[in-house]
Amino acid sequence: MENRTVSKYTTSFGLALALSSLLNAVLVVVKEKSPAVQAAMKSLTGHHWITHAAIVLALFAGFGFLLAGGRGGRGWTLPVNRLIPTLLAGVVVSGAIIVGFYLLAD
């Protein structure tokens, strides 16, 4: 894989995907372990999964634009050969957290 950088938005939203994926996994665990949190989320939109999705999408967009505007508006740069493994690590770890939670929680 070549050692070139991509646009600030590609890098920023790739990192935002990794980060929001991890926060998604944490939200799943917190929501499933706390009936009060789940009830509060349900009261906001009518169903806790709708609220969950809205929170994760807002985090993704927020982190993406925040990271794109970092470093004085230049955004973050990362070579492609580091961005892809970072993105994959965030998604794989978050998947492992969710799968592990449901395997061990029940």
C-alpha positions, 0 to 999 in steps of 0.5 A: 500500500502506498504511503500517501495521504488523502484529503482532510475529510477522508482522514477525519471521517475515517478516524470519526468512524473508528471513534464513533464505532467504539463509543457505539459499543460502549453505549450498547453495553451501558444501555443494556446494563442500565434499565434507567438509561434505556428508559430515558433513551426510549422516552426521547424518540419512542424507541431506544434503538432510534435514540441510539442511532441518532446519538451515534450518527451525531457523534460520527458527524461531530467528530468528523467535522471537528477533526477536519477543522483541527490544526488551524483548519488544515485538518488531520493528515494520515497516510493511507497505510495508517488510516485503514488499519486504524479504521479497521481496528476501531470497528473490529474492537467495537464488534468484539466488545459487543459480541463479548458483552452478549456472550458473557452477559447472558 
